[in-house]
């Protein structure tokens, strides 16, 4: 199980919000080539941040970022439809997948099994809620069908999953490096 001191949770929360702000919809041209981190932010917040209010704060941050991008940044309003509300269960799926994984985390390679399962389940549910909500309820598509939606899933889900895997993979490497440094520090302190 992952448990962190409150100050470490605050530091992680600040980094996650900054990452989401820098990559959300690529509103900032200087970071245009980084994939969107919103999915990873919600998953990782579920893993590392214990207070339940963090989820609401992240949802509010998403809404504020999107509102400011449309209002002052000149971003398109194409995605702002009644289906926008489906981001709540979409991001909730990732948040809960992260929390599920945090309860099953091991400090061994065996942790990759629950990590992979939680990532895949959370990502699939997120994709179904976000893309499905947009496809069926946005009013942007004249004709909708399950067959066409399936084709869209096959086309877009791998990219979204790869972005999530990229950020979580980087986090796994950082987490393992910090754990190794911490383990070495503790061992050095004991041997003195």
Secondary structure, DSSP 8 states (H G I E B T S, - for coil): -----HHHHHHHHHHHHHHHHHHGGG-SGGGTTS---HHHHHHHHHHH---THHHHHHHHHHHHHHHHHHHTS----TT-SGGGGHHHHHHHHHHHHHHHHHHH--SSTTHHHHHHHHHHHHHHHHHHHHHHHHHHHSS--SS--HHHHHHHHHHHHHHHHHHHHHHHHHHHHHHHHHHHHHHHHHHHHHH-
